[in-house]
Each structure stands twice: as C-alpha cells, then as structure tokens.
C-alpha cells in the first residue's frame, strides 16, 4: 500500500488542505485560580479581597476567602462583577 493510499484513509488527513495552525483563543479568561479580586456591588462599593477558587467557565467562577473557605457556598459569580486587585 502506498503512502497516499494510507493517508487518504486517515481521518486526520485532508488532501489539498492547508498547513495546520493554532488559532488564538477569542475570549481568553482574564482571571486565573488564585488571583486576588474584589466583588463589585451594584452601589459601586467593593467587597473583598477574595481569591478565585475555580477557573472562569461560561463567564462565571467561584471565590473563596483568603483562608480557603468557600465564599457564598461556592455560588457562581459573574466575572463582570469582579475587579482584579
């Protein structure tokens, strides 16, 4: 069997395709686990600082106090309501 015949049967091979590349992540999360943040209240005041306990997923993450205990029983917090310290 020739190399061309083997490649055509492979799901990874696309004849006439372009060179592989890595595209940039459009919405790179601005927060990481362990980052120190303030929670912004609707009246403009800030609470905290807290630590990011879980990585942001779908625009939400969980927070914890600096001693590691969960904030608001691990409720999801919108990242738009957070400000990095």
PyMOL Python script that loads the backbone (N, CA, C, O; Angstrom):
from pymol import cmd

cmd.read_pdbstr("""\
ATOM      1  N   UNK A   1       0.853  -1.172   0.000  1.00  0.00           N
ATOM      2  CA  UNK A   1       0.000   0.000   0.000  1.00  0.00           C
ATOM      3  C   UNK A   1       0.899   1.235   0.000  1.00  0.00           C
ATOM      4  O   UNK A   1       1.868   1.297   0.756  1.00  0.00           O
ATOM      5  N   UNK A   2       0.587   2.200  -0.830  1.00  0.00           N
ATOM      6  CA  UNK A   2       1.412   3.399  -0.905  1.00  0.00           C
ATOM      7  C   UNK A   2       1.050   4.352   0.234  1.00  0.00           C
ATOM      8  O   UNK A   2       0.016   4.207   0.887  1.00  0.00           O
ATOM      9  N   UNK A   3       1.925   5.322   0.451  1.00  0.00           N
ATOM     10  CA  UNK A   3       1.662   6.319   1.488  1.00  0.00           C
ATOM     11  C   UNK A   3       0.400   7.118   1.189  1.00  0.00           C
ATOM     12  O   UNK A   3      -0.353   7.457   2.102  1.00  0.00           O
ATOM     13  N   UNK A   4       0.163   7.424  -0.105  1.00  0.00           N
ATOM     14  CA  UNK A   4      -1.030   8.186  -0.471  1.00  0.00           C
ATOM     15  C   UNK A   4      -2.302   7.428  -0.122  1.00  0.00           C
ATOM     16  O   UNK A   4      -3.277   8.030   0.327  1.00  0.00           O
ATOM     17  N   UNK A   5      -2.304   6.120  -0.322  1.00  0.00           N
ATOM     18  CA  UNK A   5      -3.491   5.333  -0.002  1.00  0.00           C
ATOM     19  C   UNK A   5      -3.726   5.300   1.505  1.00  0.00           C
ATOM     20  O   UNK A   5      -4.868   5.354   1.960  1.00  0.00           O
ATOM     21  N   UNK A   6      -2.647   5.212   2.275  1.00  0.00           N
ATOM     22  CA  UNK A   6      -2.794   5.209   3.727  1.00  0.00           C
ATOM     23  C   UNK A   6      -3.306   6.557   4.220  1.00  0.00           C
ATOM     24  O   UNK A   6      -4.174   6.606   5.092  1.00  0.00           O
ATOM     25  N   UNK A   7      -2.785   7.639   3.677  1.00  0.00           N
ATOM     26  CA  UNK A   7      -3.194   8.974   4.113  1.00  0.00           C
ATOM     27  C   UNK A   7      -4.651   9.252   3.782  1.00  0.00           C
ATOM     28  O   UNK A   7      -5.355   9.880   4.571  1.00  0.00           O
ATOM     29  N   UNK A   8      -5.112   8.791   2.623  1.00  0.00           N
ATOM     30  CA  UNK A   8      -6.497   9.056   2.233  1.00  0.00           C
ATOM     31  C   UNK A   8      -7.487   8.368   3.160  1.00  0.00           C
ATOM     32  O   UNK A   8      -8.614   8.840   3.308  1.00  0.00           O
ATOM     33  N   UNK A   9      -7.095   7.263   3.788  1.00  0.00           N
ATOM     34  CA  UNK A   9      -7.983   6.576   4.715  1.00  0.00           C
ATOM     35  C   UNK A   9      -7.942   7.152   6.109  1.00  0.00           C
ATOM     36  O   UNK A   9      -8.761   6.789   6.953  1.00  0.00           O
ATOM     37  N   UNK A  10      -7.014   8.035   6.364  1.00  0.00           N
ATOM     38  CA  UNK A  10      -6.846   8.598   7.694  1.00  0.00           C
ATOM     39  C   UNK A  10      -7.806   9.767   7.903  1.00  0.00           C
ATOM     40  O   UNK A  10      -7.912  10.628   7.030  1.00  0.00           O
ATOM     41  N   UNK A  11      -8.505   9.820   9.034  1.00  0.00           N
ATOM     42  CA  UNK A  11      -9.430  10.933   9.268  1.00  0.00           C
ATOM     43  C   UNK A  11      -8.709  12.260   9.486  1.00  0.00           C
ATOM     44  O   UNK A  11      -9.318  13.320   9.339  1.00  0.00           O
ATOM     45  N   UNK A  12      -7.415  12.220   9.836  1.00  0.00           N
ATOM     46  CA  UNK A  12      -6.676  13.449  10.100  1.00  0.00           C
ATOM     47  C   UNK A  12      -6.155  14.088   8.824  1.00  0.00           C
ATOM     48  O   UNK A  12      -5.788  15.263   8.829  1.00  0.00           O
ATOM     49  N   UNK A  13      -6.115  13.339   7.739  1.00  0.00           N
ATOM     50  CA  UNK A  13      -5.519  13.827   6.502  1.00  0.00           C
ATOM     51  C   UNK A  13      -6.602  14.367   5.579  1.00  0.00           C
ATOM     52  O   UNK A  13      -7.595  13.690   5.312  1.00  0.00           O
ATOM     53  N   UNK A  14      -6.407  15.577   5.099  1.00  0.00           N
ATOM     54  CA  UNK A  14      -7.318  16.168   4.128  1.00  0.00           C
ATOM     55  C   UNK A  14      -6.512  16.523   2.893  1.00  0.00           C
ATOM     56  O   UNK A  14      -5.673  17.421   2.947  1.00  0.00           O
ATOM     57  N   UNK A  15      -6.746  15.838   1.777  1.00  0.00           N
ATOM     58  CA  UNK A  15      -5.980  16.148   0.576  1.00  0.00           C
ATOM     59  C   UNK A  15      -6.217  17.593   0.149  1.00  0.00           C
ATOM     60  O   UNK A  15      -7.351  18.072   0.133  1.00  0.00           O
ATOM     61  N   UNK A  16      -5.142  18.270  -0.192  1.00  0.00           N
ATOM     62  CA  UNK A  16      -5.258  19.649  -0.650  1.00  0.00           C
ATOM     63  C   UNK A  16      -5.538  20.629   0.467  1.00  0.00           C
ATOM     64  O   UNK A  16      -5.809  21.801   0.208  1.00  0.00           O
ATOM     65  N   UNK A  17      -5.478  20.174   1.695  1.00  0.00           N
ATOM     66  CA  UNK A  17      -5.742  21.056   2.826  1.00  0.00           C
ATOM     67  C   UNK A  17      -4.587  22.002   3.080  1.00  0.00           C
ATOM     68  O   UNK A  17      -3.503  21.834   2.521  1.00  0.00           O
ATOM     69  N   UNK A  18      -4.813  22.980   3.908  1.00  0.00           N
ATOM     70  CA  UNK A  18      -3.783  23.950   4.259  1.00  0.00           C
ATOM     71  C   UNK A  18      -2.922  23.399   5.382  1.00  0.00           C
ATOM     72  O   UNK A  18      -3.245  22.389   6.007  1.00  0.00           O
ATOM     73  N   UNK A  19      -1.828  24.086   5.617  1.00  0.00           N
ATOM     74  CA  UNK A  19      -0.953  23.695   6.712  1.00  0.00           C
ATOM     75  C   UNK A  19      -1.691  23.879   8.031  1.00  0.00           C
ATOM     76  O   UNK A  19      -2.492  24.804   8.170  1.00  0.00           O
ATOM     77  N   UNK A  20      -1.430  23.015   8.989  1.00  0.00           N
ATOM     78  CA  UNK A  20      -2.092  23.169  10.291  1.00  0.00           C
ATOM     79  C   UNK A  20      -1.605  24.431  10.997  1.00  0.00           C
ATOM     80  O   UNK A  20      -0.477  24.882  10.795  1.00  0.00           O
ATOM     81  N   UNK A  21      -2.474  24.983  11.821  1.00  0.00           N
ATOM     82  CA  UNK A  21      -2.121  26.177  12.575  1.00  0.00           C
ATOM     83  C   UNK A  21      -2.911  26.187  13.877  1.00  0.00           C
ATOM     84  O   UNK A  21      -3.880  25.445  14.043  1.00  0.00           O
ATOM     85  N   UNK A  22      -2.483  27.028  14.779  1.00  0.00           N
ATOM     86  CA  UNK A  22      -3.181  27.200  16.050  1.00  0.00           C
ATOM     87  C   UNK A  22      -3.813  28.577  16.023  1.00  0.00           C
ATOM     88  O   UNK A  22      -3.123  29.587  15.882  1.00  0.00           O
ATOM     89  N   UNK A  23      -5.119  28.612  16.158  1.00  0.00           N
ATOM     90  CA  UNK A  23      -5.799  29.900  16.172  1.00  0.00           C
ATOM     91  C   UNK A  23      -5.799  30.453  17.591  1.00  0.00           C
ATOM     92  O   UNK A  23      -5.712  29.706  18.565  1.00  0.00           O
ATOM     93  N   UNK A  24      -5.897  31.761  17.688  1.00  0.00           N
ATOM     94  CA  UNK A  24      -5.898  32.391  19.004  1.00  0.00           C
ATOM     95  C   UNK A  24      -7.237  32.164  19.683  1.00  0.00           C
ATOM     96  O   UNK A  24      -8.265  32.004  19.023  1.00  0.00           O
ATOM     97  N   UNK A  25      -7.213  32.152  20.995  1.00  0.00           N
ATOM     98  CA  UNK A  25      -8.424  31.980  21.792  1.00  0.00           C
ATOM     99  C   UNK A  25      -9.117  33.334  21.866  1.00  0.00           C
ATOM    100  O   UNK A  25      -8.544  34.293  22.383  1.00  0.00           O
ATOM    101  N   UNK A  26     -10.332  33.426  21.360  1.00  0.00           N
ATOM    102  CA  UNK A  26     -11.028  34.704  21.259  1.00  0.00           C
ATOM    103  C   UNK A  26     -11.308  35.356  22.605  1.00  0.00           C
ATOM    104  O   UNK A  26     -11.089  36.555  22.774  1.00  0.00           O
ATOM    105  N   UNK A  27     -11.778  34.593  23.538  1.00  0.00           N
ATOM    106  CA  UNK A  27     -12.149  35.144  24.839  1.00  0.00           C
ATOM    107  C   UNK A  27     -11.269  34.554  25.929  1.00  0.00           C
ATOM    108  O   UNK A  27     -11.735  33.783  26.767  1.00  0.00           O
ATOM    109  N   UNK A  28     -10.017  34.918  25.910  1.00  0.00           N
ATOM    110  CA  UNK A  28      -9.097  34.391  26.909  1.00  0.00           C
ATOM    111  C   UNK A  28      -9.529  34.874  28.291  1.00  0.00           C
ATOM    112  O   UNK A  28      -9.749  36.069  28.491  1.00  0.00           O
ATOM    113  N   UNK A  29      -9.649  33.961  29.233  1.00  0.00           N
ATOM    114  CA  UNK A  29     -10.054  34.379  30.572  1.00  0.00           C
ATOM    115  C   UNK A  29      -9.027  35.325  31.181  1.00  0.00           C
ATOM    116  O   UNK A  29      -7.822  35.089  31.088  1.00  0.00           O
ATOM    117  N   UNK A  30      -9.504  36.380  31.794  1.00  0.00           N
ATOM    118  CA  UNK A  30      -8.596  37.349  32.396  1.00  0.00           C
ATOM    119  C   UNK A  30      -8.236  36.963  33.825  1.00  0.00           C
ATOM    120  O   UNK A  30      -7.316  37.540  34.404  1.00  0.00           O
ATOM    121  N   UNK A  31      -8.943  36.002  34.398  1.00  0.00           N
ATOM    122  CA  UNK A  31      -8.692  35.582  35.775  1.00  0.00           C
ATOM    123  C   UNK A  31      -8.214  34.143  35.812  1.00  0.00           C
ATOM    124  O   UNK A  31      -8.626  33.308  35.006  1.00  0.00           O
ATOM    125  N   UNK A  32      -7.334  33.872  36.769  1.00  0.00           N
ATOM    126  CA  UNK A  32      -6.828  32.515  36.981  1.00  0.00           C
ATOM    127  C   UNK A  32      -7.093  32.120  38.426  1.00  0.00           C
ATOM    128  O   UNK A  32      -7.296  32.972  39.291  1.00  0.00           O
ATOM    129  N   UNK A  33      -7.088  30.832  38.669  1.00  0.00           N
ATOM    130  CA  UNK A  33      -7.242  30.331  40.036  1.00  0.00           C
ATOM    131  C   UNK A  33      -6.120  30.915  40.893  1.00  0.00           C
ATOM    132  O   UNK A  33      -4.949  30.880  40.515  1.00  0.00           O
ATOM    133  N   UNK A  34      -6.496  31.445  42.042  1.00  0.00           N
ATOM    134  CA  UNK A  34      -5.523  32.029  42.959  1.00  0.00           C
ATOM    135  C   UNK A  34      -5.391  33.535  42.838  1.00  0.00           C
ATOM    136  O   UNK A  34      -4.761  34.165  43.688  1.00  0.00           O
ATOM    137  N   UNK A  35      -5.974  34.135  41.791  1.00  0.00           N
ATOM    138  CA  UNK A  35      -5.927  35.591  41.646  1.00  0.00           C
ATOM    139  C   UNK A  35      -6.732  36.244  42.761  1.00  0.00           C
ATOM    140  O   UNK A  35      -7.756  35.714  43.191  1.00  0.00           O
ATOM    141  N   UNK A  36      -6.272  37.378  43.219  1.00  0.00           N
ATOM    142  CA  UNK A  36      -6.962  38.154  44.239  1.00  0.00           C
ATOM    143  C   UNK A  36      -7.892  39.147  43.541  1.00  0.00           C
ATOM    144  O   UNK A  36      -7.467  39.880  42.649  1.00  0.00           O
ATOM    145  N   UNK A  37      -9.164  39.165  43.952  1.00  0.00           N
ATOM    146  CA  UNK A  37     -10.169  40.007  43.294  1.00  0.00           C
ATOM    147  C   UNK A  37     -11.075  40.674  44.321  1.00  0.00           C
ATOM    148  O   UNK A  37     -11.191  40.231  45.463  1.00  0.00           O
ATOM    149  N   UNK A  38     -11.711  41.752  43.878  1.00  0.00           N
ATOM    150  CA  UNK A  38     -12.775  42.402  44.639  1.00  0.00           C
ATOM    151  C   UNK A  38     -14.097  42.095  43.951  1.00  0.00           C
ATOM    152  O   UNK A  38     -14.159  41.995  42.726  1.00  0.00           O
ATOM    153  N   UNK A  39     -15.147  41.948  44.741  1.00  0.00           N
ATOM    154  CA  UNK A  39     -16.500  41.790  44.227  1.00  0.00           C
ATOM    155  C   UNK A  39     -17.131  43.176  44.192  1.00  0.00           C
ATOM    156  O   UNK A  39     -17.195  43.862  45.212  1.00  0.00           O
ATOM    157  N   UNK A  40     -17.598  43.588  43.009  1.00  0.00           N
ATOM    158  CA  UNK A  40     -18.197  44.912  42.842  1.00  0.00           C
ATOM    159  C   UNK A  40     -19.690  44.838  43.123  1.00  0.00           C
ATOM    160  O   UNK A  40     -20.400  44.022  42.536  1.00  0.00           O
ATOM    161  N   UNK A  41     -20.158  45.686  44.014  1.00  0.00           N
ATOM    162  CA  UNK A  41     -21.581  45.744  44.356  1.00  0.00           C
ATOM    163  C   UNK A  41     -22.306  46.702  43.420  1.00  0.00           C
ATOM    164  O   UNK A  41     -21.679  47.528  42.756  1.00  0.00           O
ATOM    165  N   UNK A  42     -23.628  46.587  43.372  1.00  0.00           N
ATOM    166  CA  UNK A  42     -24.422  47.445  42.485  1.00  0.00           C
ATOM    167  C   UNK A  42     -24.329  48.918  42.866  1.00  0.00           C
ATOM    168  O   UNK A  42     -24.519  49.787  42.014  1.00  0.00           O
ATOM    169  N   UNK A  43     -24.038  49.214  44.141  1.00  0.00           N
ATOM    170  CA  UNK A  43     -23.917  50.610  44.567  1.00  0.00           C
ATOM    171  C   UNK A  43     -22.523  51.183  44.310  1.00  0.00           C
ATOM    172  O   UNK A  43     -22.249  52.331  44.657  1.00  0.00           O
ATOM    173  N   UNK A  44     -21.645  50.386  43.703  1.00  0.00           N
ATOM    174  CA  UNK A  44     -20.303  50.855  43.373  1.00  0.00           C
ATOM    175  C   UNK A  44     -19.250  50.507  44.411  1.00  0.00           C
ATOM    176  O   UNK A  44     -18.058  50.691  44.168  1.00  0.00           O
ATOM    177  N   UNK A  45     -19.674  50.010  45.561  1.00  0.00           N
ATOM    178  CA  UNK A  45     -18.702  49.625  46.588  1.00  0.00           C
ATOM    179  C   UNK A  45     -18.075  48.277  46.238  1.00  0.00           C
ATOM    180  O   UNK A  45     -18.573  47.546  45.383  1.00  0.00           O
ATOM    181  N   UNK A  46     -16.976  47.967  46.918  1.00  0.00           N
ATOM    182  CA  UNK A  46     -16.266  46.709  46.671  1.00  0.00           C
ATOM    183  C   UNK A  46     -16.206  45.883  47.942  1.00  0.00           C
ATOM    184  O   UNK A  46     -16.070  46.419  49.042  1.00  0.00           O
ATOM    185  N   UNK A  47     -16.310  44.567  47.777  1.00  0.00           N
ATOM    186  CA  UNK A  47     -16.125  43.615  48.874  1.00  0.00           C
ATOM    187  C   UNK A  47     -14.845  42.847  48.598  1.00  0.00           C
ATOM    188  O   UNK A  47     -14.471  42.619  47.447  1.00  0.00           O
ATOM    189  N   UNK A  48     -14.184  42.454  49.671  1.00  0.00           N
ATOM    190  CA  UNK A  48     -13.018  41.603  49.465  1.00  0.00           C
ATOM    191  C   UNK A  48     -11.788  42.161  50.127  1.00  0.00           C
ATOM    192  O   UNK A  48     -11.875  43.040  50.984  1.00  0.00           O
ATOM    193  N   UNK A  49     -10.673  41.666  49.741  1.00  0.00           N
ATOM    194  CA  UNK A  49     -10.424  40.815  48.567  1.00  0.00           C
ATOM    195  C   UNK A  49     -10.750  39.340  48.827  1.00  0.00           C
ATOM    196  O   UNK A  49     -10.735  38.859  49.960  1.00  0.00           O
ATOM    197  N   UNK A  50     -11.044  38.656  47.730  1.00  0.00           N
ATOM    198  CA  UNK A  50     -11.277  37.214  47.718  1.00  0.00           C
ATOM    199  C   UNK A  50     -10.288  36.593  46.739  1.00  0.00           C
ATOM    200  O   UNK A  50      -9.612  37.295  45.988  1.00  0.00           O
ATOM    201  N   UNK A  51     -10.218  35.277  46.761  1.00  0.00           N
ATOM    202  CA  UNK A  51      -9.380  34.553  45.811  1.00  0.00           C
ATOM    203  C   UNK A  51     -10.268  33.806  44.827  1.00  0.00           C
ATOM    204  O   UNK A  51     -11.328  33.303  45.200  1.00  0.00           O
ATOM    205  N   UNK A  52      -9.838  33.734  43.574  1.00  0.00           N
ATOM    206  CA  UNK A  52     -10.557  32.950  42.572  1.00  0.00           C
ATOM    207  C   UNK A  52     -10.311  31.483  42.892  1.00  0.00           C
ATOM    208  O   UNK A  52      -9.165  31.033  42.911  1.00  0.00           O
ATOM    209  N   UNK A  53     -11.389  30.731  43.144  1.00  0.00           N
ATOM    210  CA  UNK A  53     -11.270  29.325  43.543  1.00  0.00           C
ATOM    211  C   UNK A  53     -11.336  28.377  42.355  1.00  0.00           C
ATOM    212  O   UNK A  53     -10.675  27.339  42.351  1.00  0.00           O
ATOM    213  N   UNK A  54     -12.135  28.728  41.341  1.00  0.00           N
ATOM    214  CA  UNK A  54     -12.238  27.891  40.142  1.00  0.00           C
ATOM    215  C   UNK A  54     -12.070  28.771  38.915  1.00  0.00           C
ATOM    216  O   UNK A  54     -12.423  29.951  38.922  1.00  0.00           O
ATOM    217  N   UNK A  55     -11.529  28.181  37.869  1.00  0.00           N
ATOM    218  CA  UNK A  55     -11.317  28.915  36.621  1.00  0.00           C
ATOM    219  C   UNK A  55     -12.658  29.355  36.040  1.00  0.00           C
ATOM    220  O   UNK A  55     -13.646  28.627  36.138  1.00  0.00           O
ATOM    221  N   UNK A  56     -12.696  30.539  35.436  1.00  0.00           N
ATOM    222  CA  UNK A  56     -13.941  31.007  34.829  1.00  0.00           C
ATOM    223  C   UNK A  56     -14.414  30.084  33.709  1.00  0.00           C
ATOM    224  O   UNK A  56     -13.644  29.725  32.818  1.00  0.00           O
ATOM    225  N   UNK A  57     -15.690  29.705  33.766  1.00  0.00           N
ATOM    226  CA  UNK A  57     -16.337  28.893  32.738  1.00  0.00           C
ATOM    227  C   UNK A  57     -17.671  29.554  32.435  1.00  0.00           C
ATOM    228  O   UNK A  57     -18.460  29.816  33.343  1.00  0.00           O
ATOM    229  N   UNK A  58     -17.921  29.819  31.180  1.00  0.00           N
ATOM    230  CA  UNK A  58     -19.167  30.472  30.751  1.00  0.00           C
ATOM    231  C   UNK A  58     -19.395  31.783  31.496  1.00  0.00           C
ATOM    232  O   UNK A  58     -20.530  32.125  31.828  1.00  0.00           O
ATOM    233  N   UNK A  59     -18.325  32.506  31.754  1.00  0.00           N
ATOM    234  CA  UNK A  59     -18.445  33.815  32.379  1.00  0.00           C
ATOM    235  C   UNK A  59     -18.641  33.812  33.875  1.00  0.00           C
ATOM    236  O   UNK A  59     -18.910  34.860  34.462  1.00  0.00           O
ATOM    237  N   UNK A  60     -18.510  32.641  34.519  1.00  0.00           N
ATOM    238  CA  UNK A  60     -18.666  32.574  35.970  1.00  0.00           C
ATOM    239  C   UNK A  60     -17.525  31.790  36.600  1.00  0.00           C
ATOM    240  O   UNK A  60     -16.933  30.908  35.978  1.00  0.00           O
ATOM    241  N   UNK A  61     -17.232  32.131  37.838  1.00  0.00           N
ATOM    242  CA  UNK A  61     -16.250  31.378  38.620  1.00  0.00           C
ATOM    243  C   UNK A  61     -16.719  31.374  40.069  1.00  0.00           C
ATOM    244  O   UNK A  61     -17.690  32.045  40.418  1.00  0.00           O
ATOM    245  N   UNK A  62     -16.028  30.619  40.905  1.00  0.00           N
ATOM    246  CA  UNK A  62     -16.327  30.639  42.336  1.00  0.00           C
ATOM    247  C   UNK A  62     -15.171  31.311  43.053  1.00  0.00           C
ATOM    248  O   UNK A  62     -14.041  31.340  42.567  1.00  0.00           O
ATOM    249  N   UNK A  63     -15.485  31.849  44.217  1.00  0.00           N
ATOM    250  CA  UNK A  63     -14.492  32.557  45.021  1.00  0.00           C
ATOM    251  C   UNK A  63     -14.321  31.861  46.358  1.00  0.00           C
ATOM    252  O   UNK A  63     -15.157  31.057  46.772  1.00  0.00           O
ATOM    253  N   UNK A  64     -13.226  32.184  47.023  1.00  0.00           N
ATOM    254  CA  UNK A  64     -13.022  31.719  48.392  1.00  0.00           C
ATOM    255  C   UNK A  64     -12.359  32.837  49.181  1.00  0.00           C
ATOM    256  O   UNK A  64     -11.780  33.766  48.619  1.00  0.00           O
ATOM    257  N   UNK A  65     -12.459  32.721  50.488  1.00  0.00           N
ATOM    258  CA  UNK A  65     -11.775  33.656  51.370  1.00  0.00           C
ATOM    259  C   UNK A  65     -10.282  33.337  51.347  1.00  0.00           C
ATOM    260  O   UNK A  65      -9.879  32.279  50.864  1.00  0.00           O
ATOM    261  N   UNK A  66      -9.475  34.238  51.861  1.00  0.00           N
ATOM    262  CA  UNK A  66      -8.027  34.026  51.842  1.00  0.00           C
ATOM    263  C   UNK A  66      -7.604  32.813  52.662  1.00  0.00           C
ATOM    264  O   UNK A  66      -6.507  32.290  52.468  1.00  0.00           O
ATOM    265  N   UNK A  67      -8.464  32.357  53.582  1.00  0.00           N
ATOM    266  CA  UNK A  67      -8.138  31.157  54.365  1.00  0.00           C
ATOM    267  C   UNK A  67      -8.563  29.872  53.652  1.00  0.00           C
ATOM    268  O   UNK A  67      -8.345  28.775  54.168  1.00  0.00           O
ATOM    269  N   UNK A  68      -9.176  30.005  52.455  1.00  0.00           N
ATOM    270  CA  UNK A  68      -9.559  28.837  51.667  1.00  0.00           C
ATOM    271  C   UNK A  68     -11.002  28.408  51.799  1.00  0.00           C
ATOM    272  O   UNK A  68     -11.457  27.552  51.040  1.00  0.00           O
ATOM    273  N   UNK A  69     -11.746  28.982  52.750  1.00  0.00           N
ATOM    274  CA  UNK A  69     -13.151  28.583  52.893  1.00  0.00           C
ATOM    275  C   UNK A  69     -13.976  29.199  51.758  1.00  0.00           C
ATOM    276  O   UNK A  69     -13.705  30.317  51.322  1.00  0.00           O
ATOM    277  N   UNK A  70     -14.989  28.457  51.283  1.00  0.00           N
ATOM    278  CA  UNK A  70     -15.767  28.927  50.135  1.00  0.00           C
ATOM    279  C   UNK A  70     -16.573  30.185  50.433  1.00  0.00           C
ATOM    280  O   UNK A  70     -17.059  30.378  51.547  1.00  0.00           O
ATOM    281  N   UNK A  71     -16.705  31.024  49.433  1.00  0.00           N
ATOM    282  CA  UNK A  71     -17.497  32.245  49.508  1.00  0.00           C
ATOM    283  C   UNK A  71     -18.892  31.941  48.976  1.00  0.00           C
ATOM    284  O   UNK A  71     -19.031  31.396  47.881  1.00  0.00           O
ATOM    285  N   UNK A  72     -19.912  32.283  49.730  1.00  0.00           N
ATOM    286  CA  UNK A  72     -21.328  32.076  49.358  1.00  0.00           C
ATOM    287  C   UNK A  72     -21.609  30.635  48.919  1.00  0.00           C
ATOM    288  O   UNK A  72     -22.286  30.403  47.918  1.00  0.00           O
ATOM    289  N   UNK A  73     -21.086  29.683  49.672  1.00  0.00           N
ATOM    290  CA  UNK A  73     -21.324  28.253  49.401  1.00  0.00           C
ATOM    291  C   UNK A  73     -20.994  27.861  47.962  1.00  0.00           C
ATOM    292  O   UNK A  73     -21.720  27.091  47.334  1.00  0.00           O
ATOM    293  N   UNK A  74     -19.892  28.400  47.452  1.00  0.00           N
ATOM    294  CA  UNK A  74     -19.412  28.105  46.089  1.00  0.00           C
ATOM    295  C   UNK A  74     -20.390  28.535  45.001  1.00  0.00           C
ATOM    296  O   UNK A  74     -20.444  27.914  43.939  1.00  0.00           O
ATOM    297  N   UNK A  75     -21.152  29.573  45.249  1.00  0.00           N
ATOM    298  CA  UNK A  75     -22.068  30.092  44.224  1.00  0.00           C
ATOM    299  C   UNK A  75     -21.260  30.677  43.072  1.00  0.00           C
ATOM    300  O   UNK A  75     -20.199  31.267  43.280  1.00  0.00           O
ATOM    301  N   UNK A  76     -21.771  30.508  41.862  1.00  0.00           N
ATOM    302  CA  UNK A  76     -21.109  31.083  40.693  1.00  0.00           C
ATOM    303  C   UNK A  76     -21.237  32.598  40.695  1.00  0.00           C
ATOM    304  O   UNK A  76     -22.323  33.139  40.905  1.00  0.00           O
ATOM    305  N   UNK A  77     -20.133  33.272  40.464  1.00  0.00           N
ATOM    306  CA  UNK A  77     -20.097  34.733  40.428  1.00  0.00           C
ATOM    307  C   UNK A  77     -19.721  35.150  39.008  1.00  0.00           C
ATOM    308  O   UNK A  77     -18.764  34.623  38.441  1.00  0.00           O
ATOM    309  N   UNK A  78     -20.465  36.089  38.433  1.00  0.00           N
ATOM    310  CA  UNK A  78     -20.138  36.589  37.099  1.00  0.00           C
ATOM    311  C   UNK A  78     -18.794  37.307  37.133  1.00  0.00           C
ATOM    312  O   UNK A  78     -18.540  38.120  38.022  1.00  0.00           O
ATOM    313  N   UNK A  79     -17.937  37.006  36.165  1.00  0.00           N
ATOM    314  CA  UNK A  79     -16.623  37.645  36.134  1.00  0.00           C
ATOM    315  C   UNK A  79     -16.744  39.143  35.877  1.00  0.00           C
ATOM    316  O   UNK A  79     -15.823  39.898  36.188  1.00  0.00           O
ATOM    317  N   UNK A  80     -17.877  39.587  35.308  1.00  0.00           N
ATOM    318  CA  UNK A  80     -18.092  41.019  35.091  1.00  0.00           C
ATOM    319  C   UNK A  80     -18.266  41.762  36.410  1.00  0.00           C
ATOM    320  O   UNK A  80     -18.124  42.985  36.454  1.00  0.00           O
ATOM    321  N   UNK A  81     -18.570  41.040  37.481  1.00  0.00           N
ATOM    322  CA  UNK A  81     -18.757  41.650  38.796  1.00  0.00           C
ATOM    323  C   UNK A  81     -17.466  41.656  39.607  1.00  0.00           C
ATOM    324  O   UNK A  81     -17.474  42.030  40.780  1.00  0.00           O
ATOM    325  N   UNK A  82     -16.355  41.242  38.991  1.00  0.00           N
ATOM    326  CA  UNK A  82     -15.084  41.142  39.700  1.00  0.00           C
ATOM    327  C   UNK A  82     -14.078  42.146  39.162  1.00  0.00           C
ATOM    328  O   UNK A  82     -14.084  42.496  37.982  1.00  0.00           O
ATOM    329  N   UNK A  83     -13.217  42.595  40.058  1.00  0.00           N
ATOM    330  CA  UNK A  83     -12.135  43.506  39.692  1.00  0.00           C
ATOM    331  C   UNK A  83     -10.847  42.955  40.283  1.00  0.00           C
ATOM    332  O   UNK A  83     -10.779  42.671  41.478  1.00  0.00           O
ATOM    333  N   UNK A  84      -9.832  42.804  39.452  1.00  0.00           N
ATOM    334  CA  UNK A  84      -8.550  42.290  39.934  1.00  0.00           C
ATOM    335  C   UNK A  84      -7.913  43.287  40.894  1.00  0.00           C
ATOM    336  O   UNK A  84      -8.028  44.498  40.707  1.00  0.00           O
ATOM    337  N   UNK A  85      -7.245  42.776  41.915  1.00  0.00           N
ATOM    338  CA  UNK A  85      -6.566  43.634  42.895  1.00  0.00           C
ATOM    339  C   UNK A  85      -5.238  44.121  42.338  1.00  0.00           C
ATOM    340  O   UNK A  85      -4.518  44.856  43.014  1.00  0.00           O
TER     341      UNK A  85
END
""", "prot")
cmd.dss("prot")
cmd.show_as("cartoon", "prot")
cmd.util.cbc("prot")
cmd.orient("prot")
